[in-house]
Amino acid sequence: MVNLRLRPNKIVSLALMMAFAALMFGCNQSHPQSTFEALGPVAQSQLNLFWVIFAAGMLVFVLVEALLIYAVIKYRRRSDDEMPHQTHGNNTLEVTWTVIPTGLLVLVIIPTIFTIFDNTNSPLPPEEGGLVVDAVGHQWWFEFRYPHPQNAEEEIVFANELHVPVGEVINIRLSSVDVIHSFWVPKIGGKVDMVPGNDNTMWLQADTPGYYYAQCAEFCGVSHALMRFRVIAEPREDFDAWLLEQASPAFESQDPLIAAGKDVFQQAGCAGCHATDPDSKGRVGPNLTHLASRTTLAGGVFENRDEFDRVNSSIVQKNLREWLEDPDKAKPGNIMSRQAAVYTDPTKKLSEPDISALVAYLSNLK
């Protein structure tokens, strides 16, 4: 019969190996959401502070464990020992273990305060010409509003993608329309809450072009884990071209299938929650003006890019069909599947031709 019992030393060894493996995997810089690869000044300052606090914590741990092991070995009870002498109070020891932790706390507090102020106060606020973007949290997606590049009285409304120029300060005004969310881009900035009725602010800067994975970091309901967004950092000229393109209306095709999809979009009530003009905001669902040009769909659930890192029309169409056929399967608890008549009323359910027409229309919104 096989003995399944492990000796204590084997259990300890196995536990240490598992802890080491978890530490190695968790601290991998190449992970898309690793905070150990700082690619902006805010993230770098927070990482520097982390190492200071970590070093202080390790110093305390090593000192305490060393003293503990020393005491256990030196003062261990022997078989012929009598009851040891009982000491009540030692002024020298008490002063020592009060002064040393106080000094360590002071050393940690100083860089912490400087980091908090640096991360709170933007080096280039909006009143001095810094770019400002409004980020609004919804269950379960992010809305972004940019100043119109040609009309100061209008905004450009986008969803689930935050485009930013590389190497520039971005001032973000945070708000929420429902519950508490948290705005988090691990590689360029820490978490800041989005509280209903209590708007917040933060600033970010991406020093390297590319895609940054981000998401809500405050539990906000059943699909909290699927409330994702992307930060796309690009050169200033590319950002300006993108912003100008987003300010224009979506292309209107005369294709019969696409025209039929637009009719379904309006008649099925989709237009009541989704806008298809670039400056419309305040709807229940995301603005869809240039939906087919986005890298993701349904708040990051579906990836629209191919192996060449380009948005692929066929992938967009496949994702749209899967989403329209059963949104609750793709993103449990989403508002569309709970409130849209086409999903709650069997008599208004979308037919296969309706879905095909909608896919054709939505995949044409570029």
BAVEXVO-11523 format. One record per residue (C-alpha): residue in three letters; x, y, z; residue number from 1; chain. Coordinates in steps of 0.001 Angstrom, whole numbers, plus 500000, padded with zeros to 6 digits. Last residue first. Layout:
ATOM  type       X       Y       Z  seq  mol
ATOM   Ala       X       Y       Z  NUM    A
...
This chain:
ATOM  type       X       Y       Z  seq  mol
ATOM   Lys  484756  553031  460290  366    A
ATOM   Leu  481144  551977  460758  365    A
ATOM   Asn  480881  549301  458045  364    A
ATOM   Ser  481162  546441  460534  363    A
ATOM   Leu  478051  547841  462227  362    A
ATOM   Tyr  475954  547760  459055  361    A
ATOM   Ala  477010  544319  457828  360    A
ATOM   Val  476646  542828  461316  359    A
ATOM   Leu  473201  544395  461615  358    A
ATOM   Ala  472136  542920  458268  357    A
ATOM   Ser  473356  539458  459255  356    A
ATOM   Ile  471633  539760  462638  355    A
ATOM   Asp  468323  540750  460993  354    A
ATOM   Pro  468612  537912  458447  353    A
ATOM   Glu  469111  535452  461367  352    A
ATOM   Ser  466101  536826  463198  351    A
ATOM   Leu  466341  539239  466093  350    A
ATOM   Lys  463868  538540  468886  349    A
ATOM   Lys  460921  540910  469076  348    A
ATOM   Thr  458231  538333  469937  347    A
ATOM   Pro  460579  536660  472435  346    A
ATOM   Asp  460777  539899  474478  345    A
ATOM   Thr  463865  540208  476736  344    A
ATOM   Tyr  466626  539928  474131  343    A
ATOM   Val  465169  542040  471295  342    A
ATOM   Ala  463608  544304  473924  341    A
ATOM   Ala  467011  545455  475180  340    A
ATOM   Gln  467096  545541  478994  339    A
ATOM   Arg  468899  542505  480401  338    A
ATOM   Ser  470939  541468  477336  337    A
ATOM   Met  471954  545078  476717  336    A
ATOM   Ile  472768  545748  480373  335    A
ATOM   Asn  475527  543149  480591  334    A
ATOM   Gly  475025  540479  483254  333    A
ATOM   Pro  477406  537937  481780  332    A
ATOM   Lys  479723  539172  478989  331    A
ATOM   Ala  480144  536703  476141  330    A
ATOM   Lys  477297  534421  477178  329    A
ATOM   Asp  475068  537386  477995  328    A
ATOM   Pro  475664  538894  474566  327    A
ATOM   Asp  474212  535856  472747  326    A
ATOM   Glu  473608  536281  469022  325    A
ATOM   Leu  474670  539920  468893  324    A
ATOM   Trp  478079  539257  470453  323    A
ATOM   Glu  478883  536223  468325  322    A
ATOM   Arg  477845  538101  465196  321    A
ATOM   Leu  479878  541155  466131  320    A
ATOM   Asn  482949  539018  466835  319    A
ATOM   Lys  482755  537289  463439  318    A
ATOM   Gln  482247  540616  461668  317    A
ATOM   Val  485207  542217  463453  316    A
ATOM   Ile  487367  539182  462659  315    A
ATOM   Ser  486456  539486  458972  314    A
ATOM   Ser  487199  543211  459026  313    A
ATOM   Asn  490682  542741  460518  312    A
ATOM   Val  492069  545468  462774  311    A
ATOM   Arg  495821  545218  462267  310    A
ATOM   Asp  498476  543694  464526  309    A
ATOM   Phe  499762  541421  461738  308    A
ATOM   Glu  498458  538346  463578  307    A
ATOM   Asp  494951  539783  463434  306    A
ATOM   Arg  493313  542475  465529  305    A
ATOM   Asn  489638  542582  466571  304    A
ATOM   Glu  490034  541032  470043  303    A
ATOM   Phe  486722  540336  471785  302    A
ATOM   Val  486028  540820  475504  301    A
ATOM   Gly  487804  544188  475648  300    A
ATOM   Gly  484775  546308  476518  299    A
ATOM   Ala  482404  544617  474101  298    A
ATOM   Leu  484721  544814  471077  297    A
ATOM   Thr  488440  545379  470700  296    A
ATOM   Thr  490915  547040  468329  295    A
ATOM   Arg  488461  549688  467196  294    A
ATOM   Ser  488021  550626  463526  293    A
ATOM   Ala  484693  548817  463145  292    A
ATOM   Leu  483077  550873  465928  291    A
ATOM   His  483658  554280  464346  290    A
ATOM   Thr  480377  555932  465345  289    A
ATOM   Leu  479398  553266  467887  288    A
ATOM   Asn  479109  555371  471071  287    A
ATOM   Pro  478932  552945  473986  286    A
ATOM   Gly  475665  552007  475719  285    A
ATOM   Val  473260  553805  478046  284    A
ATOM   Arg  473655  557143  476274  283    A
ATOM   Gly  475137  560309  477793  282    A
ATOM   Lys  477228  561257  474820  281    A
ATOM   Ser  476854  562237  471156  280    A
ATOM   Asp  479792  564078  469554  279    A
ATOM   Pro  480896  561369  467093  278    A
ATOM   Asp  477483  560424  465643  277    A
ATOM   Thr  476326  556813  465740  276    A
ATOM   Ala  474797  556806  469217  275    A
ATOM   His  473850  553683  471133  274    A
ATOM   Cys  471095  553263  473736  273    A
ATOM   Gly  467939  554422  471920  272    A
ATOM   Ala  469577  553776  468549  271    A
ATOM   Cys  469452  550035  469247  270    A
ATOM   Gly  465639  550191  469434  269    A
ATOM   Ala  464933  547364  466986  268    A
ATOM   Gln  463643  549848  464407  267    A
ATOM   Gln  466798  551986  464346  266    A
ATOM   Phe  469413  549233  464129  265    A
ATOM   Val  467135  547176  461843  264    A
ATOM   Asp  466937  550128  459436  263    A
ATOM   Lys  470724  550513  459547  262    A
ATOM   Gly  471090  546823  458809  261    A
ATOM   Ala  468824  547171  455745  260    A
ATOM   Ala  471076  549975  454491  259    A
ATOM   Ile  474101  547710  454999  258    A
ATOM   Leu  472418  544912  453065  257    A
ATOM   Pro  471395  547281  450269  256    A
ATOM   Asp  474913  548814  449892  255    A
ATOM   Gln  474557  552590  449855  254    A
ATOM   Ser  477368  553057  452377  253    A
ATOM   Glu  477436  555924  454901  252    A
ATOM   Phe  480957  556452  456238  251    A
ATOM   Ala  480985  557393  459914  250    A
ATOM   Pro  480800  561074  460766  249    A
ATOM   Ser  484054  563031  461219  248    A
ATOM   Ala  485517  563847  464635  247    A
ATOM   Gln  487067  560389  464860  246    A
ATOM   Glu  489201  561149  461788  245    A
ATOM   Leu  490444  564383  463332  244    A
ATOM   Leu  491372  562536  466515  243    A
ATOM   Trp  493213  559830  464571  242    A
ATOM   Ala  495181  562383  462528  241    A
ATOM   Asp  496128  564282  465689  240    A
ATOM   Phe  497223  561038  467374  239    A
ATOM   Asp  499301  560011  464360  238    A
ATOM   Glu  501031  563426  464318  237    A
ATOM   Arg  501627  563257  468094  236    A
ATOM   Pro  503296  559829  467931  235    A
ATOM   Glu  501250  556933  469343  234    A
ATOM   Ala  500176  555535  472703  233    A
ATOM   Ile  497106  553298  472597  232    A
ATOM   Val  495568  552754  476025  231    A
ATOM   Arg  493227  549804  475986  230    A
ATOM   Phe  490102  549027  477974  229    A
ATOM   Arg  488704  546340  480216  228    A
ATOM   Met  485548  545730  482217  227    A
ATOM   Leu  485518  541932  481844  226    A
ATOM   Ala  486646  541221  485421  225    A
ATOM   His  483854  543482  486704  224    A
ATOM   Ser  481230  541498  484814  223    A
ATOM   Val  479157  540478  487868  222    A
ATOM   Gly  479378  543810  489618  221    A
ATOM   Cys  481673  546742  490395  220    A
ATOM   Phe  484739  545282  492082  219    A
ATOM   Glu  487322  548070  491875  218    A
ATOM   Ala  490333  547695  489547  217    A
ATOM   Cys  488647  548512  486236  216    A
ATOM   Gln  490914  547659  483347  215    A
ATOM   Ala  494072  548429  481432  214    A
ATOM   Tyr  496322  546863  478821  213    A
ATOM   Tyr  498794  549246  477224  212    A
ATOM   Tyr  499303  549132  473468  211    A
ATOM   Gly  502289  550778  471820  210    A
ATOM   Pro  504489  553864  471856  209    A
ATOM   Thr  506891  554312  474796  208    A
ATOM   Asp  507001  557239  477232  207    A
ATOM   Ala  503315  557066  478173  206    A
ATOM   Gln  502251  559893  480459  205    A
ATOM   Leu  499408  559924  482953  204    A
ATOM   Trp  497507  562423  485051  203    A
ATOM   Met  494757  562032  487641  202    A
ATOM   Thr  491445  563579  488557  201    A
ATOM   Asn  488356  562690  490591  200    A
ATOM   Asp  484640  563386  490392  199    A
ATOM   Asn  482536  562823  493498  198    A
ATOM   Gly  478905  562269  492461  197    A
ATOM   Pro  479531  558640  491511  196    A
ATOM   Val  483101  557621  492458  195    A
ATOM   Met  485780  556762  489902  194    A
ATOM   Asp  488707  555515  491967  193    A
ATOM   Val  492366  555986  491034  192    A
ATOM   Lys  494676  553020  490476  191    A
ATOM   Gly  498304  553406  489483  190    A
ATOM   Gly  499895  554680  486301  189    A
ATOM   Ile  501935  553855  483196  188    A
ATOM   Lys  502436  550081  483173  187    A
ATOM   Pro  499421  549204  485335  186    A
ATOM   Val  496745  551315  483576  185    A
ATOM   Trp  494039  551443  486253  184    A
ATOM   Phe  490837  553473  486563  183    A
ATOM   Ser  488672  552272  489454  182    A
ATOM   His  484889  551928  489454  181    A
ATOM   Ile  482345  552886  492110  180    A
ATOM   Val  478757  552472  490957  179    A
ATOM   Asp  476462  554122  488375  178    A
ATOM   Val  477402  557103  486197  177    A
ATOM   Ser  481072  557313  487151  176    A
ATOM   Ser  483634  560115  486948  175    A
ATOM   Leu  487332  560647  486265  174    A
ATOM   Arg  488951  563711  484714  173    A
ATOM   Ile  492180  562666  483006  172    A
ATOM   Asn  495074  565026  482313  171    A
ATOM   Ile  497451  563552  479721  170    A
ATOM   Val  501079  564715  479882  169    A
ATOM   Glu  502988  564086  476672  168    A
ATOM   Gly  505743  561590  475807  167    A
ATOM   Val  503660  559611  473325  166    A
ATOM   Pro  500338  561107  472224  165    A
ATOM   Val  497310  559388  473804  164    A
ATOM   His  494466  557206  472503  163    A
ATOM   Leu  492183  555783  475198  162    A
ATOM   Glu  490159  552885  473835  161    A
ATOM   Asn  487076  551445  475545  160    A
ATOM   Ala  484591  553900  474054  159    A
ATOM   Phe  484763  557187  472141  158    A
ATOM   Val  483005  560532  472290  157    A
ATOM   Ile  484486  563543  470508  156    A
ATOM   Glu  483521  566785  472192  155    A
ATOM   Glu  482014  570032  470983  154    A
ATOM   Glu  482170  573683  472078  153    A
ATOM   Ala  485904  574005  471364  152    A
ATOM   Asn  485354  573247  467681  151    A
ATOM   Gln  488325  572279  465518  150    A
ATOM   Pro  490196  569605  467513  149    A
ATOM   His  487042  568560  469431  148    A
ATOM   Pro  487975  568062  473076  147    A
ATOM   Tyr  488086  564350  473893  146    A
ATOM   Arg  485496  562256  475730  145    A
ATOM   Phe  486251  558680  476788  144    A
ATOM   Glu  483652  556114  477865  143    A
ATOM   Phe  484671  552984  479755  142    A
ATOM   Trp  482739  549719  479906  141    A
ATOM   Trp  480882  547480  482361  140    A
ATOM   Gln  478799  548920  484022  139    A
ATOM   His  479804  552476  483199  138    A
ATOM   Gly  482870  554541  484117  137    A
ATOM   Val  483446  557937  482521  136    A
ATOM   Ala  486881  559150  481447  135    A
ATOM   Asp  487105  562815  480420  134    A
ATOM   Val  490287  563684  478531  133    A
ATOM   Val  492488  566753  478956  132    A
ATOM   Leu  495592  567700  476976  131    A
ATOM   Gly  497808  570194  478794  130    A
ATOM   Gly  497671  573835  477714  129    A
ATOM   Glu  498413  575637  480972  128    A
ATOM   Glu  494783  575618  482129  127    A
ATOM   Pro  494661  571895  481320  126    A
ATOM   Pro  497453  571070  483811  125    A
ATOM   Leu  501062  570431  482695  124    A
ATOM   Pro  503123  568990  485569  123    A
ATOM   Ser  499900  567444  486943  122    A
ATOM   Asn  499615  567516  490721  121    A
ATOM   Thr  498398  564240  492197  120    A
ATOM   Asn  501246  561965  491138  119    A
ATOM   Asp  503946  564365  492340  118    A
ATOM   Phe  502058  565038  495586  117    A
ATOM   Ile  501665  561337  496356  116    A
ATOM   Thr  505275  560588  495434  115    A
ATOM   Phe  506627  563340  497714  114    A
ATOM   Ile  504494  562086  500597  113    A
ATOM   Thr  505640  558486  500103  112    A
ATOM   Pro  509291  559527  499780  111    A
ATOM   Ile  509127  561128  503286  110    A
ATOM   Ile  506892  558521  504935  109    A
ATOM   Val  509270  555602  504347  108    A
ATOM   Leu  512267  557163  506120  107    A
ATOM   Val  509942  558376  508886  106    A
ATOM   Leu  508558  554863  509288  105    A
ATOM   Leu  512074  553441  509558  104    A
ATOM   Gly  512967  555974  512271  103    A
ATOM   Thr  509828  555117  514226  102    A
ATOM   Pro  510579  551392  513891  101    A
ATOM   Ile  514105  551985  515359  100    A
ATOM   Val  513011  554326  518181   99    A
ATOM   Thr  510330  552062  519664   98    A
ATOM   Trp  512277  548805  519613   97    A
ATOM   Thr  515263  550593  521182   96    A
ATOM   Val  513293  552454  523861   95    A
ATOM   Glu  511658  549206  524991   94    A
ATOM   Leu  514954  547335  524967   93    A
ATOM   Thr  516717  549947  527089   92    A
ATOM   Asn  513801  550324  529507   91    A
ATOM   Asn  513560  546624  530244   90    A
ATOM   Gly  510300  545476  531813   89    A
ATOM   His  509423  542489  533963   88    A
ATOM   Thr  512193  539883  533815   87    A
ATOM   Gln  511399  536357  535005   86    A
ATOM   His  514419  534208  535912   85    A
ATOM   Pro  514188  530816  534278   84    A
ATOM   Met  512243  527892  535877   83    A
ATOM   Glu  514782  525127  536380   82    A
ATOM   Asp  516790  523625  533603   81    A
ATOM   Asp  517890  519982  533687   80    A
ATOM   Ser  516131  518961  530468   79    A
ATOM   Arg  517155  522047  528579   78    A
ATOM   Arg  514902  524923  527578   77    A
ATOM   Arg  515916  527025  524618   76    A
ATOM   Tyr  517375  530415  525500   75    A
ATOM   Lys  520185  530580  522997   74    A
ATOM   Ile  518441  528766  520148   73    A
ATOM   Val  514982  530347  520374   72    A
ATOM   Ala  516445  533778  521184   71    A
ATOM   Tyr  518779  533718  518174   70    A
ATOM   Ile  515979  532504  515901   69    A
ATOM   Leu  513737  535343  517078   68    A
ATOM   Leu  516494  537940  516800   67    A
ATOM   Ala  517226  536840  513236   66    A
ATOM   Glu  513508  536747  512365   65    A
ATOM   Val  513017  540278  513683   64    A
ATOM   Leu  516065  541654  511870   63    A
ATOM   Val  515270  539906  508573   62    A
ATOM   Phe  511617  540968  508596   61    A
ATOM   Val  512397  544570  509535   60    A
ATOM   Leu  514959  544849  506730   59    A
ATOM   Met  512569  543174  504288   58    A
ATOM   Gly  509841  545687  505137   57    A
ATOM   Ala  512197  548629  504663   56    A
ATOM   Ala  513379  547221  501333   55    A
ATOM   Phe  509782  546653  500190   54    A
ATOM   Ile  508823  550208  501180   53    A
ATOM   Val  511731  551658  499190   52    A
ATOM   Trp  511094  549259  496297   51    A
ATOM   Phe  507423  550254  496172   50    A
ATOM   Leu  508335  553937  496163   49    A
ATOM   Asn  510489  553421  493078   48    A
ATOM   Leu  507620  551534  491414   47    A
ATOM   Gln  505240  554395  492164   46    A
ATOM   Ser  507670  556934  490722   45    A
ATOM   Gln  508110  554782  487616   44    A
ATOM   Ala  504355  554337  487142   43    A
ATOM   Val  503851  558103  487218   42    A
ATOM   Pro  506857  558793  484979   41    A
ATOM   Gly  505833  556321  482248   40    A
ATOM   Leu  506802  552880  480994   39    A
ATOM   Ala  507199  551118  484350   38    A
ATOM   Glu  507795  547381  483985   37    A
ATOM   Phe  507319  545948  487476   36    A
ATOM   Thr  503619  546903  487454   35    A
ATOM   Ser  502875  543891  485275   34    A
ATOM   Gln  499668  544163  483264   33    A
ATOM   Pro  500875  542876  479887   32    A
ATOM   His  503220  540339  481562   31    A
ATOM   Ser  506751  540913  480292   30    A
ATOM   Gln  507947  542132  483687   29    A
ATOM   Asn  507344  538749  485335   28    A
ATOM   Cys  506850  539327  489060   27    A
ATOM   Gly  503832  537040  489461   26    A
ATOM   Phe  505429  534104  487640   25    A
ATOM   Met  508606  534217  489735   24    A
ATOM   Leu  506741  534777  493000   23    A
ATOM   Ala  504327  531918  492303   22    A
ATOM   Ala  507257  529614  491553   21    A
ATOM   Phe  509023  530639  494780   20    A
ATOM   Ala  505855  530071  496818   19    A
ATOM   Met  505371  526648  495241   18    A
ATOM   Met  508987  525681  495956   17    A
ATOM   Leu  508704  526895  499558   16    A
ATOM   Ala  505504  524899  500099   15    A
ATOM   Leu  507105  521762  498661   14    A
ATOM   Ser  510131  522138  500913   13    A
ATOM   Val  507938  522692  503988   12    A
ATOM   Ile  505841  519631  503165   11    A
ATOM   Lys  508976  517581  502613   10    A
ATOM   Asn  510362  518652  505990    9    A
ATOM   Pro  507065  517744  507684    8    A
ATOM   Arg  507110  514203  506250    7    A
ATOM   Leu  504479  513452  503648    6    A
ATOM   Arg  501689  510910  504050    5    A
ATOM   Leu  500569  509120  500922    4    A
ATOM   Asn  502043  505747  501918    3    A
ATOM   Val  501348  503416  499018    2    A
ATOM   Met  500000  500000  500000    1    A
